[in-house]
Amino acid sequence: MTINMVAHGINTVWVLLAAALVFFMEAGFAMLEAGFIRAKNSLNIIMKVLIDCCSGLLGYWLIGFGLMYGVDKLGIFGTSGFLAKSAMSNLPWLAQFGLPVEVYWMFQAAFAVAVATIVSGAVAERMKFLPYMIFSFMATAFIYPIAGHLIWNPGGIFYKMGMLDFAGSAAVHAVGGWASLAAVIVLGPRIGKYKKDGTANVIPAHSMPLAALGAFILWFGWFGFNPGSALNAFGQGGSIAHVVVATNLAAAAGGLLSALFTQVKYGKVDASMTINGALAGLVAITAGCAYVSLTSAVIIGAIAGVLVVVAVETIDKFRADDPVGAIAVHGVCGSFGALAVGLFASKAVNSSGANGLFSGGGLHLLGVQALGLVTVSVWAFGTTFILFKIMKAIVGIRIGRDEEIEGTDMSEHGMRAYAQTTIDDGIVMEDDGGNSFKFESKAETFKQ
C-alpha cells in the first residue's frame, strides 16, 4: 500500500463524513422551520423537507449532476455524468484527491437538496404539497445545477473568470434565497399576515426551542458544508482547520451582533433574529471561508448579523411573506457573502485564491463576484417564477382559505403534528380585506 493510496482513502472517508454532516442539516432545516411556524402546519413543513431528500436526491442523480459537472457545453451546462456513471475525467480534483465519482456525487447531492429546502420555509403554511414536490425535483435537476455549473465546473463561464465561491454563498444560498422570493411573490402572503392598511401582523412561532434546536443542528452541519468543500483532508486548496474556525467565528459574530442590534432597536434581544443572525453569519462566510483571514471572517459575520435584521423588516414592507426569513438569511446574506470575497480575499491566506479590494487586488475580483452573483440570482429567480406561474395555471399552488385557516397538516396530510393540542385556536386576526376571523381547529382531543 502506497502513501498515495492511504491519502486517497483518508480523503474519501473525509468527504463521505462531510456529506453526512451536510445531509444531516436537513434535520436542522426541518426543526428550524417547524419551530418558526404555527403548530397546525409543522408536520407539513417536515414532510416538505423529507420530500426534498427523496425527490431532490433522485432529480440530482438523474439529471442535475450531469448538467452541473458533466463535460462543458458553451460554459453553461454539462453533457455527461448523468446517473452518476461517467468517469468524469473533466474534474481534475477527482484524480488529484483520489475521490470516486459516487463520493463526489453524494457530497454535491446534499448541497442540491439544501437549495430546495431553503424554499420550503419561505412557502410554508399555504402551499399545496404536490406542486411543491414538482418544484423540489426541478430545483435539484435543473435550477441549481445550471447555477453550479457556471461557478464550479472547470468549463463554466465564471469558473474560468476566476470567481471564488468556496462552498456556495452564491451557488447555493443566493440561488435558494432568490428562488424563495420568486415563489413567495407568485404564491402570495398568508391569510392574516397583512392588514388592510398594509401593516403586518405578527404570527408567532409555535416553538422557539424547536427552532433553536434546528439552528444548532445547522451550525453543526456547517462543519461539513464548508470544510468538506476542500475535498481533501490535507489542506490543498484551503486548510480545513482554517475553514472550520472561520466558519465558527462568523456564526458567533452574526448571532452576537443580531442580539445587540435588536437590543438597541427593540429594547429586548429578539430570539428569532438572533437565531437567524447566527445562520446569516454562516451563510455569508460560506463563499470566503478558505480565502479570508479570521479577522475578516468576524467582520463578515458581524455585518451579516445586522444585515439580516434590516432585510427581514424591509422584505416585510414589500408584503413578501416569508415565515422563516429564508430570503433575508440566504438571498440577502448569501449575496453579501459572495461580494465580501471581492473585498476581503487575500492570497496570504490561500495562495490558490486571489486578492480582493482590501488586499490590494483592485476591483477585478469584486467585479467578477458581482457579475457571477447577479447572473445566478437572476437565473434562480426567473426560472422559479416561471415554474410557479406554470404550476399555478395548471394544477394550482395554494390551498383554499378554509384549509389554510385549519392548517396544512390536516388539509394536506389528514393528521396533526400535535394531536392533543390546538395551539392556534382562539387567535383572532384581521386579513388584508379588513375581515376578522378566528383560528379554530376541528380536531378532537383524545379522551380516556
C-alpha positions as CSV (number, residue, x, y, z in Angstrom):
1,M,0.0,0.0,0.0
2,T,1.5,3.4,-1.1
3,I,1.3,6.7,0.6
4,N,-1.0,8.0,-2.1
5,M,-3.4,5.1,-1.5
6,V,-3.6,6.0,2.2
7,A,-4.1,9.7,1.4
8,H,-6.8,8.9,-1.1
9,G,-8.6,6.6,1.4
10,I,-8.5,9.3,4.0
11,N,-9.8,11.9,1.6
12,T,-12.7,9.6,0.6
13,V,-13.7,9.0,4.2
14,W,-13.4,12.7,5.0
15,V,-15.7,13.7,2.1
16,L,-18.2,11.0,2.9
17,L,-18.3,12.2,6.5
18,A,-18.7,15.8,5.3
19,A,-21.5,14.7,3.1
20,A,-23.2,13.0,6.0
21,L,-22.9,16.2,8.0
22,V,-24.4,18.3,5.2
23,F,-27.2,15.8,4.7
24,F,-27.9,15.9,8.5
25,M,-28.6,19.6,8.0
26,E,-31.9,18.6,6.6
27,A,-32.9,17.7,10.2
28,G,-31.9,21.2,11.2
29,F,-33.9,22.8,8.4
30,A,-36.9,20.7,9.5
31,M,-36.7,21.6,13.1
32,L,-36.0,25.3,12.4
33,E,-38.8,25.8,10.0
34,A,-41.3,23.7,12.1
35,G,-40.5,25.8,15.1
36,F,-40.8,29.1,13.3
37,I,-44.3,28.4,12.0
38,R,-47.6,27.6,13.7
39,A,-48.3,24.2,15.2
40,K,-51.0,23.3,12.7
41,N,-48.5,23.5,9.8
42,S,-45.5,21.9,11.4
43,L,-46.0,18.3,10.1
44,N,-46.5,19.7,6.6
45,I,-43.1,21.5,6.7
46,I,-41.3,18.5,7.9
47,M,-42.9,16.5,5.1
48,K,-41.7,19.1,2.6
49,V,-38.1,18.8,3.9
50,L,-38.4,15.0,3.8
51,I,-39.7,15.1,0.2
52,D,-36.7,17.3,-0.7
53,C,-34.5,14.4,0.4
54,C,-36.5,11.9,-1.7
55,S,-37.5,13.8,-4.9
56,G,-34.4,16.0,-4.7
57,L,-31.8,13.3,-4.5
58,L,-33.4,11.4,-7.4
59,G,-33.6,14.6,-9.5
60,Y,-29.9,15.4,-8.9
61,W,-28.9,11.7,-9.7
62,L,-30.9,11.5,-12.9
63,I,-30.2,14.9,-14.4
64,G,-28.7,17.5,-12.1
65,F,-25.2,16.1,-11.5
66,G,-24.6,15.7,-15.2
67,L,-25.8,19.2,-16.0
68,M,-23.6,20.6,-13.2
69,Y,-20.4,18.6,-13.6
70,G,-20.5,16.9,-16.9
71,V,-18.3,17.8,-19.9
72,D,-18.9,21.5,-20.5
73,K,-21.1,22.9,-23.3
74,L,-21.0,26.6,-24.0
75,G,-19.8,27.3,-20.4
76,I,-23.4,26.8,-19.3
77,F,-24.3,23.1,-18.8
78,G,-22.8,19.7,-18.8
79,T,-23.4,16.8,-21.2
80,S,-22.1,13.8,-19.3
81,G,-22.2,12.2,-15.9
82,F,-26.0,11.5,-15.8
83,L,-27.0,8.8,-13.3
84,A,-23.5,9.4,-11.7
85,K,-22.0,6.8,-14.0
86,S,-19.4,8.7,-16.0
87,A,-15.7,8.7,-15.2
88,M,-15.8,12.5,-15.1
89,S,-12.3,13.0,-16.3
90,N,-13.0,16.7,-16.8
91,L,-12.9,17.1,-13.0
92,P,-9.2,17.3,-12.1
93,W,-9.8,17.1,-8.3
94,L,-11.3,13.6,-8.5
95,A,-8.0,12.1,-9.6
96,Q,-5.9,14.5,-7.6
97,F,-7.6,13.6,-4.3
98,G,-8.5,10.0,-5.3
99,L,-12.2,10.5,-5.0
100,P,-14.7,8.1,-6.6
101,V,-17.4,9.7,-8.7
102,E,-20.0,8.3,-6.3
103,V,-18.4,10.0,-3.3
104,Y,-18.4,13.4,-5.1
105,W,-22.0,12.9,-6.2
106,M,-23.1,12.2,-2.6
107,F,-21.4,15.4,-1.3
108,Q,-22.9,17.5,-4.0
109,A,-26.3,15.9,-3.8
110,A,-26.6,17.0,-0.2
111,F,-25.9,20.6,-1.4
112,A,-28.6,20.3,-4.1
113,V,-31.2,19.1,-1.5
114,A,-30.4,22.1,0.7
115,V,-31.2,24.6,-2.1
116,A,-34.7,23.2,-2.4
117,T,-35.2,23.1,1.3
118,I,-34.4,26.8,1.6
119,V,-37.5,27.5,-0.4
120,S,-39.7,25.2,1.7
121,G,-39.6,27.5,4.6
122,A,-40.4,30.6,2.6
123,V,-43.6,29.0,1.2
124,A,-44.7,27.5,4.5
125,E,-48.3,27.4,5.7
126,R,-50.1,27.9,2.4
127,M,-48.6,25.8,-0.5
128,K,-50.1,22.6,-1.8
129,F,-47.9,19.6,-1.4
130,L,-48.0,18.2,-5.0
131,P,-46.7,21.3,-6.7
132,Y,-44.0,21.6,-4.0
133,M,-42.8,18.1,-5.0
134,I,-42.6,19.2,-8.6
135,F,-40.6,22.2,-7.6
136,S,-38.2,20.2,-5.4
137,F,-37.4,17.9,-8.4
138,M,-36.9,20.8,-10.8
139,A,-34.7,22.7,-8.4
140,T,-32.3,19.9,-8.0
141,A,-32.5,18.6,-11.6
142,F,-32.2,21.9,-13.4
143,I,-32.3,25.2,-11.5
144,Y,-29.4,24.7,-9.1
145,P,-27.2,22.6,-11.4
146,I,-27.0,25.3,-14.1
147,A,-26.0,27.9,-11.5
148,G,-23.5,25.4,-10.0
149,H,-22.0,24.7,-13.5
150,L,-21.4,28.4,-14.2
151,I,-19.4,28.8,-10.9
152,W,-17.9,25.4,-10.1
153,N,-17.5,23.4,-13.4
154,P,-14.0,23.9,-14.8
155,G,-15.6,24.8,-18.1
156,G,-18.2,27.2,-16.5
157,I,-18.2,30.8,-17.5
158,F,-17.5,32.2,-14.0
159,Y,-15.1,29.5,-13.0
160,K,-12.9,30.5,-16.0
161,M,-13.2,34.1,-15.0
162,G,-11.8,33.3,-11.5
163,M,-15.0,33.6,-9.4
164,L,-14.3,32.4,-5.8
165,D,-17.2,30.8,-4.0
166,F,-15.6,28.1,-1.9
167,A,-18.8,26.4,-0.5
168,G,-21.7,28.3,-2.1
169,S,-22.8,31.6,-0.7
170,A,-23.8,32.4,-4.3
171,A,-24.2,28.9,-5.9
172,V,-26.3,27.5,-3.0
173,H,-27.6,30.2,-0.7
174,A,-28.2,33.1,-3.1
175,V,-29.8,30.7,-5.6
176,G,-32.1,29.3,-2.9
177,G,-32.9,32.7,-1.4
178,W,-33.8,34.4,-4.6
179,A,-35.8,31.4,-5.8
180,S,-37.7,31.8,-2.5
181,L,-38.5,35.4,-3.3
182,A,-39.9,34.4,-6.7
183,A,-42.0,31.6,-5.1
184,V,-43.4,33.9,-2.4
185,I,-44.3,36.6,-4.9
186,V,-46.4,34.2,-7.0
187,L,-47.9,32.4,-4.0
188,G,-48.9,35.5,-2.1
189,P,-48.9,36.1,1.7
190,R,-50.6,34.0,4.3
191,I,-54.2,34.9,5.3
192,G,-54.0,37.4,8.2
193,K,-50.3,38.4,7.7
194,Y,-51.1,41.9,6.4
195,K,-53.9,44.2,7.5
196,K,-55.9,46.4,5.1
197,D,-53.6,49.3,5.7
198,G,-50.6,47.2,4.7
199,T,-49.1,46.8,8.1
200,A,-48.0,43.3,9.2
201,N,-49.5,41.1,11.9
202,V,-47.0,39.2,13.9
203,I,-47.8,35.5,13.5
204,P,-45.8,34.0,16.4
205,A,-43.7,30.9,16.1
206,H,-45.2,27.9,17.9
207,S,-41.9,26.5,19.4
208,M,-38.8,28.7,19.7
209,P,-36.9,25.8,21.5
210,L,-37.5,23.7,18.4
211,A,-36.3,26.5,16.1
212,A,-33.2,26.9,18.3
213,L,-32.5,23.2,18.1
214,G,-32.7,23.4,14.3
215,A,-30.2,26.3,14.3
216,F,-27.8,24.3,16.4
217,I,-28.0,21.3,14.1
218,L,-27.5,23.6,11.1
219,W,-24.5,25.2,12.7
220,F,-23.1,21.7,13.4
221,G,-23.7,20.6,9.9
222,W,-21.9,23.6,8.5
223,F,-18.7,21.9,9.8
224,G,-19.2,19.5,6.9
225,F,-20.6,22.0,4.4
226,N,-17.6,24.4,4.4
227,P,-14.5,22.3,5.2
228,G,-15.9,19.4,3.2
229,S,-15.7,21.6,0.1
230,A,-11.9,21.3,0.3
231,L,-12.5,17.7,-0.9
232,N,-9.4,16.5,0.9
233,A,-8.0,16.3,4.5
234,F,-4.6,17.7,3.8
235,G,-5.1,21.4,3.0
236,Q,-4.7,21.6,-0.7
237,G,-6.9,24.4,-1.9
238,G,-7.8,25.5,1.6
239,S,-6.9,24.3,5.1
240,I,-9.9,22.6,6.7
241,A,-8.7,23.8,10.1
242,H,-8.8,27.5,8.9
243,V,-12.2,26.9,7.2
244,V,-13.7,25.5,10.4
245,V,-12.5,28.3,12.6
246,A,-13.5,31.0,10.1
247,T,-17.0,29.4,9.8
248,N,-17.4,29.2,13.6
249,L,-16.3,32.8,14.2
250,A,-18.6,34.2,11.6
251,A,-21.6,32.4,13.0
252,A,-20.7,33.7,16.5
253,A,-20.3,37.2,15.3
254,G,-23.6,37.1,13.3
255,G,-25.5,35.9,16.3
256,L,-23.9,38.4,18.7
257,L,-24.5,41.4,16.5
258,S,-28.1,40.4,15.8
259,A,-28.6,40.2,19.6
260,L,-27.0,43.5,20.3
261,F,-28.7,45.2,17.3
262,T,-32.2,44.1,18.4
263,Q,-31.5,45.0,22.0
264,V,-30.8,48.6,20.8
265,K,-33.6,48.7,18.2
266,Y,-36.4,47.0,20.2
267,G,-35.2,47.3,23.8
268,K,-35.1,43.4,24.0
269,V,-33.0,40.8,22.4
270,D,-35.1,39.2,19.7
271,A,-34.7,35.4,19.8
272,S,-35.8,34.7,16.3
273,M,-33.5,37.4,14.9
274,T,-30.6,36.1,16.9
275,I,-31.1,32.6,15.6
276,N,-31.2,33.9,12.1
277,G,-28.3,36.2,12.8
278,A,-26.0,33.2,13.5
279,L,-27.3,31.5,10.4
280,A,-26.7,34.7,8.4
281,G,-23.1,34.7,9.6
282,L,-22.7,31.1,8.4
283,V,-24.3,31.8,5.0
284,A,-22.2,34.9,4.5
285,I,-18.8,33.2,5.3
286,T,-19.6,30.2,3.1
287,A,-18.0,31.8,0.0
288,G,-14.9,33.2,1.6
289,C,-14.1,30.8,4.5
290,A,-11.0,29.5,2.7
291,Y,-9.9,32.9,1.3
292,V,-10.2,35.4,4.1
293,S,-8.5,35.9,7.4
294,L,-10.1,35.1,10.7
295,T,-10.5,38.8,11.5
296,S,-12.2,39.3,8.2
297,A,-14.5,36.3,8.9
298,V,-15.6,38.0,12.1
299,I,-16.3,41.3,10.3
300,I,-18.3,39.5,7.5
301,G,-20.3,37.6,10.1
302,A,-21.0,40.7,12.1
303,I,-22.2,42.7,9.1
304,A,-24.4,39.8,8.1
305,G,-25.9,39.7,11.7
306,V,-27.1,43.3,11.3
307,L,-28.0,43.0,7.7
308,V,-30.4,40.1,8.2
309,V,-32.5,42.1,10.7
310,V,-32.7,45.0,8.3
311,A,-33.5,42.7,5.4
312,V,-36.3,40.9,7.3
313,E,-38.0,44.2,8.1
314,T,-37.5,45.6,4.6
315,I,-38.8,42.5,2.8
316,D,-41.9,42.5,5.1
317,K,-42.7,46.1,4.0
318,F,-43.0,44.8,0.4
319,R,-45.5,42.2,1.6
320,A,-43.3,39.3,0.7
321,D,-44.4,36.9,3.4
322,D,-41.5,34.7,4.4
323,P,-42.4,32.9,7.6
324,V,-38.8,31.8,8.4
325,G,-36.7,34.6,7.0
326,A,-35.2,32.5,4.2
327,I,-35.0,35.3,1.7
328,A,-33.1,37.5,4.2
329,V,-30.8,34.8,5.5
330,H,-30.0,33.1,2.3
331,G,-30.8,35.6,-0.5
332,V,-29.5,38.8,1.0
333,C,-26.7,37.4,3.2
334,G,-25.6,34.9,0.6
335,S,-25.3,37.7,-1.9
336,F,-23.4,39.8,0.6
337,G,-21.0,36.9,1.4
338,A,-20.3,36.4,-2.3
339,L,-19.4,40.1,-2.7
340,A,-17.4,40.1,0.5
341,V,-14.9,37.8,-1.1
342,G,-14.1,40.5,-3.6
343,L,-13.4,42.8,-0.7
344,F,-11.6,40.6,1.9
345,A,-9.9,37.8,0.0
346,S,-6.2,37.5,0.5
347,K,-3.6,35.3,-1.2
348,A,-1.7,35.4,2.1
349,V,-4.5,33.2,3.5
350,N,-4.8,31.0,0.4
351,S,-2.3,31.2,-2.4
352,S,-4.8,29.5,-4.8
353,G,-7.2,32.3,-4.3
354,A,-6.9,36.0,-5.3
355,N,-6.5,39.4,-3.6
356,G,-9.7,41.4,-3.0
357,L,-10.0,45.1,-2.9
358,F,-8.8,45.5,0.7
359,S,-5.7,43.3,0.0
360,G,-4.5,45.4,-3.0
361,G,-6.2,43.4,-5.7
362,G,-8.3,46.3,-7.0
363,L,-11.8,45.9,-8.3
364,H,-11.3,42.9,-10.6
365,L,-12.3,40.2,-8.3
366,L,-15.2,42.2,-6.9
367,G,-16.4,42.7,-10.4
368,V,-16.2,39.0,-11.2
369,Q,-18.0,38.2,-8.0
370,A,-20.8,40.7,-8.7
371,L,-21.3,39.5,-12.2
372,G,-21.4,35.9,-11.2
373,L,-23.8,36.6,-8.3
374,V,-26.2,38.6,-10.4
375,T,-26.3,36.0,-13.1
376,V,-27.1,33.0,-10.9
377,S,-29.5,35.1,-8.9
378,V,-31.5,36.2,-11.9
379,W,-31.4,32.6,-13.2
380,A,-32.8,31.3,-10.0
381,F,-35.5,34.0,-9.6
382,G,-36.6,33.8,-13.2
383,T,-36.8,30.1,-13.6
384,T,-38.6,29.7,-10.2
385,F,-41.0,32.5,-11.1
386,I,-41.9,30.9,-14.4
387,L,-42.2,27.4,-12.9
388,F,-44.6,28.7,-10.2
389,K,-46.7,30.6,-12.7
390,I,-47.0,27.4,-14.9
391,M,-47.9,25.3,-11.9
392,K,-50.4,27.9,-10.7
393,A,-52.1,27.8,-14.1
394,I,-52.2,24.0,-14.5
395,V,-52.5,22.4,-11.0
396,G,-52.8,25.4,-8.6
397,I,-50.2,26.0,-5.9
398,R,-52.2,27.3,-3.0
399,I,-54.6,25.6,-0.6
400,G,-58.1,27.1,0.0
401,R,-59.0,29.7,2.6
402,D,-60.7,27.3,4.9
403,E,-57.9,24.7,4.6
404,E,-55.3,27.4,5.3
405,I,-57.2,28.5,8.5
406,E,-57.5,25.0,9.7
407,G,-53.9,24.2,8.8
408,T,-51.9,22.3,6.1
409,D,-51.3,19.3,8.4
410,M,-54.9,18.4,8.2
411,S,-55.7,19.6,4.7
412,E,-52.6,18.0,3.1
413,H,-51.9,15.0,5.3
414,G,-55.0,14.3,7.3
415,M,-53.3,14.4,10.7
416,R,-51.8,16.8,13.1
417,A,-48.2,17.0,14.4
418,Y,-49.7,17.5,17.9
419,A,-52.9,15.6,18.1
420,Q,-53.8,16.6,21.7
421,T,-53.3,20.3,21.3
422,T,-54.8,23.1,19.2
423,I,-52.3,25.8,19.9
424,D,-53.7,28.3,17.4
425,D,-57.3,28.1,18.5
426,G,-58.9,31.3,19.6
427,I,-56.4,33.7,17.9
428,V,-58.3,36.5,16.2
429,M,-56.7,38.2,13.2
430,E,-57.5,40.7,10.5
431,D,-56.8,39.9,6.8
432,D,-55.8,42.3,4.1
433,G,-59.5,42.8,3.2
434,G,-60.3,44.1,6.7
435,N,-62.2,41.0,7.7
436,S,-61.7,39.5,11.2
437,F,-61.5,35.7,11.7
438,K,-60.7,33.3,14.4
439,F,-58.5,30.2,14.2
440,E,-60.5,27.2,15.2
441,S,-59.5,23.6,14.5
442,K,-61.8,20.7,14.1
443,A,-59.5,18.1,15.6
444,E,-60.8,16.1,18.5
445,T,-58.7,15.7,21.6
446,F,-58.0,12.3,23.0
447,K,-60.4,11.1,25.7
448,Q,-59.7,8.5,28.3
